Amino acid sequence: MELIVFTVAVLELVLAGQYKIGVLIQDDVWKGPYNVTDDIIIDGSVEVNFTVHISSTRNGIETTTKVCDLLGEGYSGFLTLVDVPTSSLIEWQSKSRHIPHLIFAKSTCKADKSTYTYKFFPPCDITNEAIADTILTQNCLEVVILHDHTLSSFCLQNLVARFSTIPVSSRIINIKHGIRLHLARKYSLKHFVIFASLNAVNEVLAEANRLIMLTTEYTWIIFAEGLKLPTYSNANISSGRISYLRMYYPDMIGDNGTCNNVWPQNSPHSAHQSYISDGKNVFVEALKNLETSTPSVPFETFNCRQNSSVFKYGDSLAGELNKVSITGHTGGLSWGTDTYPKTATYQICSPVINTNTYEYMGTWNNDNRLDLVNNVLFGNDFTDFGNKTLTIATKPIKPFVIFTDNNGTIEYSGFCIDILNELARHFKFNYKIVGPPDGMYGGLNSDGTWNGMVGMVMRGDVDFAIGPFTITSIRETVIDFTVPYIEDGVGILTKRPDGEPNKIFKMFKPFSLIVWCCIGVAIVVVGILLCVVGNINPNVEKTCQDEPQLVVEQKSLRQTTWLIYGSFFEQGVDPRPTTFSGRSMLGFWWVFTILMTSTYTANLAANLTVSIAEQPINSLEELVGQTEIEPLVKSGTNLHTLFMTSDSGIYKKVWEVMGGMPKVTSNDEALSYVDKGKHAFMTDVTQLDFIVRQECEKYSLADEIFNNAGLGFVLPENALFKDSFNLNMMKMQEAGMTERWKEEWWPSLGSCSSQARTSGAKPLGMDSLAGLFYVYLAVAGISIIFFAAELFYRKILSGKIQPYVLQLKRVISKKDTTITSPFVGKE
């Protein structure tokens, strides 16, 4: 039995098709060591003899010459590890002479399509797609491409075109002529893509480290042309955002999720030997298939330098190469009609902080695109806190943060607490709240240090701070802010006046003082005119022949003025004029009286039933333009710093009148001064709006809102969780969560408007009608005085001056008899 098995094995060996494949390696490109011994693989019906030929120079002509020499020795195909220029020459040679090749080109390139050369690495346009997809995750508008000789002009143009479709603008720096990162920093360019050799990458990162560009502000996406990744002995990447794209090989992923920087020790081959081993297996599989269809293919010697014809059976072997689909040490091996791998997969690796190891972030392939393990591209991108307890600074300020004592336990609520709770739920952290020892939000001290909660975050005393922090440029020099969770401005709050001025004379307010004066003048003037008409109109005697007393009364100034006065107040007064001219004048006076009375009545109703409160301060200009009410702000706030540091304009004027301003650190303290009516409190209008909504009868909010800005949370500079917080807070806004919380904490005004200067109708009290009684009492007092004067005259003076009065009357009577009326005796 054993003899039979041995005999069969010998027959298979004798009958097997024998083929020779050349392995061509440019040693200065693909660094060794290699197994240089010839290798024979017998698999079923084929025997394939692989011979290794190493070139020490990057000479493409030498390589193509070697191909011709080996074809003259009966070789069937070639496995080549070369650089891009040599790869292009081989493409041309194989296309014109039908020579089968499996090519490992050291760098990404894009060669002409040839059905005789099958590439192990995807073309650069596929690589560019992967780079563009990773850049797209950063939401950037501009990117800098740093490259050296490893990137061809075609690939560079294709990358720029790919970015333009995202759309992202790009700038190009050829680092062969100098790294020049200082220019990128000068123009605030934050995102970089590097195509360069390993040594050049190390030089770029060392320069970036020197310019303090390895921080969370900058992103670095680097294409690794080989499997080996840089070490960081000369660069501090403690907060750098760096990721590498390299070809995906399952063996290069460690058990703990790390990206191996070297080929695994337990692998039977080195990295380059794995390439060669996979290439050999592909050729064996293709030759087996060829042997099945055409047994013992007679690959004859072929001198490509002397023969202009094509390599016989070269197209047959190339066709079988296209059909191969196996899994090797480097992953799946199969090719499309373009002779490039059907599936291009890249591994994304990011350096781990303070180590020389790498974390596996995910993959990109041309089928499923970008697939990140934790939805982050960089190893130091934030995911969550892992249920850690954070220390957070804040202070009570309604309705943003509210402290409630529940049997000795402080409970927290408010608008900012709702946002904090959502962040804690999403990013898996607990928190404890501490207050600032000085009670301040955070401002710049005279010695250059920062106080308040901004200072606590800057010094690392707390993890971050929440509250209505105004986002300002001066604060952002020492800390970072989240995106604004609400837009706000500064308002001015004053005490609403207790009542209308001169309210007791409210019944006179429908007309102004000048109108009342004009009415009084009109009564006197019309009375005089009516008297004049009565004295010079001859028809007065005719119309009153039977009543001579009426003639006397119509000619009396006292009677005509009393008549006009009584008519104005709609009182019947006799006698009335008997002539047409007098009656016309009185009739038009009645029309005037009706109109004036109607106007007065309408305005009186409005004035008596609707209170009109004066708003003492309605703008900054009004505030600095008076001296009774002084400006007031909380110490250590952005607003306090704004006024203090202003050197011109209205803000400087405000600071100048703040001289004796009391130091307050909370709204309650400030309101205690506002209640006295001597201060106007300025702070975020959202806080003031909440106060006025609660006590709109007590406080008044000015119409002017100034210094508009956003409110955000305070984070440490370059905090790893900043971008994650920002993204989550934007999602809260898009989902309507912040708007819902705002409606909850700022209830609707109802009938109590924060800006209203009028109130609804109310029952009238003595404070509104007392003036009427005062006027009547004043008139009654005057009447009593006149009565006393008349009494004094009748009882005391009349007896003494009566003889003189009678004598004067006789003298006047004698003079009257000497005057004859021109109308007497005439009809």
KEDREN-895509 format. One record per residue (C-alpha): residue in one letter; x, y, z. Coordinates in steps of 0.1 Angstrom, whole numbers, padded with zeros to 4 digits, always signed. Layout:
// residues N
AXYZ/...
***
This chain:
// residues 827
M+0000+0000+0000/E+0028+0024+0009/L+0044+0016-0024/I+0013+0026-0043/V+0010+0059-0025/F+0047+0067-0032/T+0043+0057-0069/V+0013+0081-0073/A+0032+0109-0057/V+0061+0104-0080/L+0038+0103-0110/E+0022+0136-0099/L+0056+0152-0096/V+0067+0140-0130/L+0034+0149-0147/A+0031+0183-0130/G+0033+0214-0151/Q+0065+0232-0143/Y+0066+0270-0143/K+0091+0297-0133/I+0081+0330-0117/G+0106+0358-0111/V+0105+0378-0078/L+0120+0412-0085/I+0128+0435-0055/Q+0143+0470-0054/D+0162+0467-0022/D+0167+0504-0016/V+0129+0508-0018/W+0117+0477+0000/K+0141+0473+0028/G+0151+0437+0036/P+0160+0412+0049/Y+0145+0387+0026/N+0146+0350+0021/V+0168+0351-0010/T+0168+0313-0016/D+0149+0300-0045/D+0115+0286-0035/I+0096+0258-0052/I+0059+0253-0045/I+0042+0221-0057/D+0005+0222-0054/G-0015+0195-0071/S-0008+0196-0108/V+0017+0225-0108/E+0052+0230-0098/V+0062+0267-0095/N+0098+0277-0091/F+0102+0312-0076/T+0136+0329-0079/V+0144+0361-0061/H+0163+0389-0079/I+0173+0419-0059/S+0183+0453-0073/S+0202+0477-0052/T+0192+0508-0072/R+0161+0526-0082/N+0167+0520-0119/G+0136+0512-0138/I+0155+0504-0170/E+0176+0479-0151/T+0144+0462-0139/T+0127+0460-0173/T+0160+0447-0188/K+0160+0420-0161/V+0124+0411-0171/C+0135+0406-0207/D+0165+0385-0197/L+0143+0362-0175/L+0117+0358-0202/G+0146+0345-0224/E+0151+0319-0197/G+0115+0306-0199/Y+0099+0326-0170/S+0061+0328-0171/G+0054+0359-0150/F+0068+0382-0124/L+0062+0393-0088/T+0077+0428-0085/L+0083+0450-0055/V+0094+0484-0069/D+0089+0521-0067/V+0063+0542-0086/P+0085+0552-0116/T+0096+0516-0121/S+0060+0505-0118/S+0051+0528-0146/L+0078+0514-0169/I+0067+0478-0161/E+0031+0488-0169/W+0042+0500-0203/Q+0064+0469-0209/S+0037+0444-0199/K+0010+0462-0218/S+0030+0461-0250/R+0044+0426-0247/H+0016+0409-0227/I+0038+0400-0197/P+0019+0390-0165/H+0029+0409-0134/L+0018+0412-0098/I+0031+0446-0086/F+0037+0460-0052/A+0044+0497-0058/K+0059+0514-0027/S+0037+0545-0029/T+0002+0552-0040/C+0001+0559-0078/K-0023+0558-0107/A-0009+0540-0137/D-0025+0533-0171/K-0049+0505-0172/S-0032+0472-0183/T-0048+0438-0182/Y-0014+0422-0176/T-0004+0440-0144/Y-0023+0433-0112/K-0016+0457-0083/F-0017+0447-0047/F-0023+0483-0035/P-0053+0504-0045/P-0048+0535-0067/C-0043+0569-0053/D-0078+0581-0062/I-0092+0555-0038/T-0068+0566-0012/N-0079+0602-0017/E-0115+0591-0012/A-0105+0577+0022/I-0087+0609+0031/A-0116+0631+0020/D-0140+0611+0041/T-0119+0614+0072/I-0116+0652+0066/L-0153+0654+0062/T-0158+0643+0098/Q-0140+0674+0110/N-0164+0700+0095/C-0135+0721+0083/L-0135+0746+0054/E-0098+0745+0045/V-0071+0719+0046/V-0033+0721+0041/I-0017+0692+0020/L+0019+0685+0030/H+0037+0662+0005/D+0071+0652-0007/H+0082+0631-0037/T+0060+0602-0026/L+0029+0617-0042/S+0027+0620-0080/S+0013+0651-0097/F-0018+0632-0109/C-0026+0620-0073/L-0021+0655-0059/Q-0045+0670-0085/N-0070+0643-0078/L-0068+0649-0041/V-0074+0687-0046/A-0104+0679-0069/R-0118+0654-0043/F-0116+0681-0016/S-0134+0706-0038/T-0164+0683-0040/I-0169+0681-0002/P-0164+0712-0004/V-0132+0720+0013/S-0106+0744-0001/S-0070+0733+0000/R-0035+0747+0001/I-0004+0727-0009/I+0031+0728+0007/N+0059+0707-0008/I+0080+0699+0022/K+0110+0691+0001/H+0115+0728-0001/G+0109+0735+0036/I+0082+0725+0060/R+0070+0761+0065/L+0043+0753+0091/H+0047+0788+0105/L+0028+0801+0075/A-0001+0778+0082/R-0001+0790+0118/K+0000+0826+0107/Y-0031+0822+0086/S-0049+0801+0113/L-0050+0769+0093/K-0059+0740+0116/H-0063+0709+0094/F-0034+0690+0077/V-0030+0660+0055/I+0004+0645+0050/F+0017+0623+0022/A+0054+0618+0029/S+0080+0592+0039/L+0083+0581+0075/N+0113+0603+0081/A+0096+0634+0066/V+0065+0628+0087/N+0087+0627+0118/E+0103+0660+0108/V+0069+0676+0102/L+0056+0666+0136/A+0088+0677+0153/E+0083+0712+0137/A+0046+0712+0147/N+0056+0704+0183/R+0080+0733+0183/L+0053+0756+0171/I+0028+0743+0196/M+0006+0729+0169/L+0002+0694+0184/T-0029+0705+0204/T-0066+0698+0201/E-0069+0729+0179/Y-0051+0711+0150/T-0059+0679+0132/W-0033+0658+0114/I-0043+0630+0091/I-0013+0611+0077/F-0012+0585+0050/A+0014+0558+0059/E+0030+0545+0028/G+0041+0513+0046/L+0031+0493+0077/K+0055+0510+0101/L+0043+0540+0121/P+0064+0568+0136/T+0076+0569+0172/Y+0074+0601+0191/S+0106+0604+0211/N+0111+0640+0198/A+0075+0652+0198/N+0050+0658+0226/I+0016+0646+0215/S-0002+0648+0249/S-0031+0667+0233/G-0024+0662+0196/R-0051+0649+0173/I-0032+0626+0149/S-0045+0596+0129/Y-0028+0574+0103/L-0043+0556+0074/R-0024+0525+0063/M-0033+0493+0044/Y-0055+0471+0065/Y-0040+0438+0076/P-0058+0418+0103/D-0025+0406+0117/M-0015+0441+0125/I-0044+0446+0150/G-0035+0437+0185/D-0057+0417+0209/N-0062+0448+0231/G-0074+0470+0202/T-0040+0485+0194/C-0025+0489+0160/N+0008+0470+0159/N+0037+0490+0148/V+0056+0459+0138/W+0046+0427+0122/P+0036+0402+0149/Q+0063+0380+0164/N+0042+0349+0160/S+0038+0354+0123/P+0057+0330+0101/H+0068+0358+0078/S+0080+0393+0080/A+0058+0421+0066/H+0076+0421+0032/Q+0078+0383+0032/S+0040+0382+0037/Y+0036+0403+0006/I+0059+0379-0013/S+0041+0349+0002/D+0007+0361-0008/G+0020+0369-0043/K+0034+0334-0047/N+0000+0319-0036/V-0018+0340-0062/F+0005+0328-0090/V+0001+0292-0079/E-0036+0295-0079/A-0037+0311-0113/L-0013+0285-0128/K-0034+0257-0113/N-0065+0271-0131/L-0045+0276-0163/E-0032+0240-0160/T-0068+0228-0157/S-0079+0245-0189/T-0046+0241-0208/P-0024+0213-0194/S+0013+0218-0195/V+0012+0252-0211/P+0044+0255-0231/F+0058+0289-0220/E+0086+0293-0245/T+0117+0315-0241/F+0110+0350-0253/N+0135+0377-0260/C+0116+0409-0257/R+0146+0430-0268/Q+0149+0412-0302/N+0113+0401-0308/S+0086+0426-0315/S+0058+0401-0310/V+0039+0395-0277/F+0046+0369-0251/K+0027+0338-0260/Y+0002+0326-0234/G+0008+0358-0214/D-0028+0369-0219/S-0040+0334-0207/L-0021+0337-0175/A-0032+0373-0170/G-0068+0362-0174/E-0064+0335-0147/L-0048+0361-0124/N-0080+0381-0127/K-0101+0352-0116/V-0081+0345-0084/S-0099+0351-0051/I-0081+0339-0020/T-0074+0351+0015/G-0037+0356+0024/H-0016+0370+0052/T-0024+0405+0040/G-0062+0400+0037/G-0085+0392+0008/L-0069+0390-0026/S-0091+0396-0057/W-0090+0420-0085/G-0115+0440-0106/T-0115+0446-0143/D-0093+0477-0137/T-0066+0453-0123/Y-0068+0470-0089/P-0080+0452-0058/K-0118+0449-0057/T-0119+0459-0020/A-0096+0486-0007/T-0095+0487+0031/Y-0075+0511+0052/Q-0067+0508+0089/I-0070+0540+0110/C-0046+0542+0139/S-0041+0570+0164/P-0012+0574+0188/V-0020+0568+0225/I-0011+0598+0248/N+0024+0596+0264/T+0032+0562+0248/N+0046+0548+0216/T+0016+0527+0210/Y-0014+0532+0187/E-0051+0527+0192/Y-0072+0511+0165/M-0099+0537+0156/G-0116+0519+0127/T-0114+0512+0090/W-0123+0527+0057/N-0132+0507+0026/N-0147+0515-0007/D-0178+0495+0000/N-0188+0506+0035/R-0168+0538+0036/L-0158+0551+0070/D-0164+0528+0100/L-0151+0541+0133/V-0152+0520+0164/N-0164+0547+0189/N-0174+0573+0163/V-0142+0592+0169/L-0113+0596+0145/F-0086+0605+0170/G-0074+0585+0200/N-0076+0615+0224/D-0111+0625+0211/F-0135+0624+0239/T-0162+0597+0242/D-0175+0598+0278/F-0163+0601+0314/G-0169+0565+0324/N-0192+0574+0354/K-0165+0596+0369/T-0176+0622+0395/L-0168+0657+0383/T-0165+0689+0403/I-0185+0717+0388/A-0185+0754+0398/T-0217+0775+0398/K-0236+0799+0419/P-0274+0804+0423/I-0288+0828+0398/K-0325+0825+0389/P-0337+0809+0366/F-0304+0795+0354/V-0293+0778+0387/I-0316+0775+0417/F-0305+0761+0451/T-0333+0746+0472/D-0328+0735+0508/N-0348+0703+0514/N-0343+0694+0550/G-0306+0702+0550/T-0301+0687+0515/I-0294+0711+0487/E-0313+0703+0455/Y-0304+0719+0422/S-0327+0730+0394/G-0329+0756+0367/F-0323+0761+0330/C-0285+0754+0332/I-0291+0724+0355/D-0314+0709+0329/I-0286+0712+0303/L-0260+0698+0328/N-0282+0668+0335/E-0286+0660+0298/L-0248+0662+0294/A-0243+0640+0324/R-0267+0614+0311/H-0251+0614+0276/F-0214+0615+0287/K-0218+0592+0317/F-0206+0613+0346/N-0218+0623+0381/Y-0212+0657+0396/K-0208+0677+0427/I-0213+0714+0428/V-0191+0740+0445/G-0194+0777+0446/P-0168+0803+0441/P-0152+0815+0474/D-0154+0851+0463/G-0189+0848+0449/M-0178+0861+0414/Y-0182+0848+0379/G-0148+0857+0368/G-0129+0889+0360/L-0094+0902+0356/N-0078+0914+0388/S-0054+0944+0388/D-0024+0920+0392/G-0033+0901+0361/T-0048+0871+0378/W-0084+0859+0374/N-0110+0857+0401/G-0143+0839+0404/M-0153+0807+0386/V-0133+0816+0355/G-0102+0816+0377/M-0112+0782+0393/V-0115+0766+0359/M-0082+0781+0347/R-0063+0769+0377/G-0079+0734+0375/D-0097+0736+0408/V-0129+0724+0390/D-0136+0704+0359/F-0158+0731+0344/A-0183+0758+0354/I-0219+0764+0344/G-0241+0794+0345/P-0249+0825+0324/F-0213+0832+0314/T-0210+0858+0287/I-0187+0847+0260/T-0160+0873+0256/S-0126+0875+0238/I-0107+0885+0270/R-0120+0854+0289/E-0112+0832+0260/T-0075+0840+0264/V-0074+0818+0295/I-0103+0794+0292/D-0126+0780+0265/F-0164+0783+0261/T-0190+0759+0248/V-0212+0770+0219/P-0238+0795+0231/Y-0268+0778+0246/I-0288+0811+0245/E-0283+0845+0230/D-0284+0874+0255/G-0277+0911+0259/V-0275+0935+0288/G-0306+0952+0302/I-0313+0980+0327/L-0336+0974+0356/T-0350+1002+0378/K-0377+1005+0404/R-0411+1012+0390/P-0424+1045+0404/D-0448+1040+0433/G-0475+1061+0414/E-0480+1088+0389/P-0467+1122+0398/N-0494+1148+0408/K-0520+1120+0408/I-0543+1140+0431/F-0549+1164+0402/K-0555+1136+0378/M-0589+1151+0367/F-0571+1180+0352/K-0547+1159+0332/P-0569+1154+0301/F-0559+1190+0291/S-0525+1205+0295/L-0519+1236+0314/I-0518+1258+0283/V-0552+1244+0271/W-0568+1253+0305/C-0553+1288+0302/C-0567+1292+0267/I-0601+1281+0279/G-0600+1307+0307/V-0589+1334+0283/A-0616+1323+0258/I-0643+1327+0285/V-0632+1362+0293/V-0628+1373+0257/V-0661+1359+0245/G-0678+1376+0276/I-0663+1409+0266/L-0673+1406+0230/L-0709+1397+0240/C-0709+1428+0262/V-0697+1450+0234/V-0723+1437+0211/G-0750+1444+0237/N-0739+1479+0242/I-0736+1491+0206/N-0764+1471+0189/P-0795+1494+0187/N-0818+1463+0185/V-0813+1455+0221/E-0838+1482+0233/K-0863+1473+0206/T-0863+1436+0215/C-0867+1444+0252/Q-0891+1473+0253/D-0913+1456+0278/E-0884+1444+0299/P-0859+1472+0304/Q-0840+1451+0330/L-0829+1428+0302/V-0814+1457+0283/V-0793+1466+0314/E-0782+1430+0319/Q-0772+1424+0282/K-0750+1455+0285/S-0733+1444+0317/L-0699+1429+0314/R-0704+1409+0346/Q-0736+1393+0333/T-0722+1385+0299/T-0690+1369+0313/W-0711+1349+0338/L-0733+1338+0309/I-0704+1325+0289/Y-0688+1308+0320/G-0721+1290+0329/S-0726+1279+0293/F-0692+1264+0292/F-0701+1242+0321/E-0736+1235+0306/Q-0755+1255+0333/G-0785+1275+0324/V-0779+1312+0330/D-0803+1341+0323/P-0806+1364+0306/R-0796+1353+0272/P-0790+1377+0243/T-0821+1388+0225/T-0804+1400+0193/F-0794+1378+0163/S-0757+1388+0166/G-0756+1380+0203/R-0775+1347+0199/S-0751+1337+0170/M-0721+1343+0192/L-0736+1323+0220/G-0747+1295+0197/F-0712+1290+0184/W-0699+1291+0219/W-0722+1263+0228/V-0708+1242+0199/F-0673+1249+0212/T-0684+1239+0246/I-0698+1206+0235/L-0666+1197+0216/M-0644+1206+0244/T-0665+1188+0270/S-0667+1156+0249/T-0629+1157+0244/Y-0623+1163+0281/T-0648+1135+0291/A-0631+1109+0269/N-0596+1117+0281/L-0607+1120+0317/A-0621+1084+0315/A-0588+1071+0302/N-0567+1090+0327/L-0588+1081+0357/T-0591+1043+0349/V-0556+1036+0334/S-0524+1043+0353/I-0495+1057+0333/A-0463+1051+0351/E-0432+1070+0342/Q-0401+1049+0334/P-0372+1068+0348/I-0344+1052+0328/N-0349+1038+0293/S-0313+1037+0278/L-0277+1041+0287/E-0278+1077+0274/E-0306+1085+0299/L-0287+1068+0327/V-0255+1089+0323/G-0276+1120+0315/Q-0291+1123+0350/T-0278+1123+0385/E-0306+1109+0407/I-0301+1072+0398/E-0266+1056+0397/P-0256+1026+0376/L-0250+0993+0394/V-0233+0960+0382/K-0221+0929+0399/S-0184+0929+0407/G-0162+0904+0389/T-0185+0900+0360/N-0178+0905+0323/L-0199+0937+0324/H-0179+0951+0352/T-0147+0944+0333/L-0162+0959+0301/F-0170+0993+0318/M-0137+0993+0337/T-0115+0987+0306/S-0134+1011+0283/D-0114+1041+0273/S-0140+1060+0252/G-0177+1062+0243/I-0208+1057+0264/Y-0192+1028+0284/K-0165+1051+0297/K-0191+1076+0307/V-0210+1049+0326/W-0178+1039+0344/E-0171+1075+0354/V-0205+1078+0372/M-0199+1044+0389/G-0175+1060+0414/G-0193+1052+0446/M-0210+1020+0434/P-0214+0994+0462/K-0199+0960+0457/V-0225+0934+0450/T-0220+0898+0438/S-0256+0886+0435/N-0289+0897+0420/D-0305+0897+0455/E-0279+0922+0467/A-0283+0944+0437/L-0321+0944+0440/S-0319+0956+0476/Y-0303+0988+0462/V-0327+0990+0433/D-0356+0989+0458/K-0344+1021+0473/G-0350+1038+0440/K-0314+1052+0437/H-0297+1026+0415/A-0302+1011+0380/F-0291+0975+0380/M-0275+0962+0348/T-0269+0925+0340/D-0280+0899+0314/V-0315+0907+0302/T-0326+0871+0306/Q-0320+0874+0343/L-0338+0908+0345/D-0366+0895+0324/F-0372+0867+0348/I-0372+0892+0377/V-0397+0915+0360/R-0420+0886+0351/Q-0421+0877+0388/E-0427+0913+0401/C-0437+0935+0372/E-0455+0959+0394/K-0423+0966+0413/Y-0396+0968+0386/S-0393+0983+0352/L-0370+0971+0324/A-0356+0996+0299/D-0363+0993+0262/E-0326+0994+0252/I-0306+0961+0252/F-0269+0965+0246/N-0237+0944+0244/N-0255+0914+0228/A-0235+0882+0232/G-0240+0845+0237/L-0240+0826+0270/G-0220+0794+0274/F-0204+0771+0299/V-0167+0776+0309/L-0143+0748+0300/P-0105+0744+0305/E-0084+0754+0276/N-0081+0726+0250/A-0104+0704+0270/L-0107+0670+0253/F-0145+0670+0258/K-0151+0705+0243/D-0161+0693+0208/S-0183+0666+0222/F-0200+0690+0245/N-0205+0715+0217/L-0220+0689+0193/N-0243+0676+0220/M-0255+0711+0229/M-0262+0719+0193/K-0282+0687+0190/M-0302+0698+0221/Q-0311+0730+0203/E-0320+0713+0171/A-0343+0689+0190/G-0361+0718+0207/M-0350+0707+0242/T-0335+0741+0251/E-0365+0759+0238/R-0388+0737+0259/W-0367+0743+0290/K-0367+0780+0283/E-0405+0781+0282/E-0406+0762+0315/W-0382+0786+0333/W-0394+0818+0318/P-0432+0815+0322/S-0455+0836+0299/L-0462+0871+0311/G-0500+0869+0309/S-0513+0903+0318/C-0481+0914+0335/S-0458+0927+0308/S-0422+0934+0316/Q-0422+0964+0293/A-0457+0977+0300/R-0460+1012+0313/T-0497+1011+0317/S-0520+0990+0339/G-0556+0980+0334/A-0587+0997+0347/K-0590+0998+0384/P-0616+1013+0409/L-0608+1050+0415/G-0596+1059+0450/M-0592+1091+0468/D-0556+1094+0455/S-0571+1100+0421/L-0600+1122+0431/A-0586+1141+0460/G-0576+1170+0437/L-0612+1177+0429/F-0620+1181+0466/Y-0590+1202+0471/V-0601+1226+0443/Y-0636+1228+0456/L-0623+1234+0491/A-0600+1261+0477/V-0629+1278+0459/A-0652+1275+0489/G-0624+1291+0509/I-0622+1320+0485/S-0660+1323+0486/I-0658+1325+0524/I-0632+1352+0522/F-0654+1372+0498/F-0683+1367+0521/A-0663+1380+0550/A-0653+1410+0530/E-0689+1417+0520/L-0701+1413+0556/F-0673+1436+0568/Y-0683+1462+0542/R-0720+1461+0550/K-0717+1462+0587/I-0688+1485+0592/L-0678+1505+0562/S-0712+1511+0545/G-0724+1536+0572/K-0692+1556+0569/I-0689+1558+0531/Q-0726+1558+0522/P-0729+1596+0521/Y-0700+1599+0498/V-0715+1572+0475/L-0749+1590+0473/Q-0732+1623+0465/L-0712+1606+0437/K-0744+1591+0423/R-0761+1626+0422/V-0732+1641+0403/I-0732+1613+0378/S-0770+1617+0374/K-0767+1654+0366/K-0741+1646+0339/D-0764+1620+0323/T-0793+1645+0319/T-0771+1667+0297/I-0764+1639+0273/T-0790+1631+0247/S-0790+1596+0231/P-0787+1598+0193/F-0814+1571+0191/V-0840+1587+0212/G-0872+1597+0193/K-0863+1578+0162/E-0883+1549+0148/
***
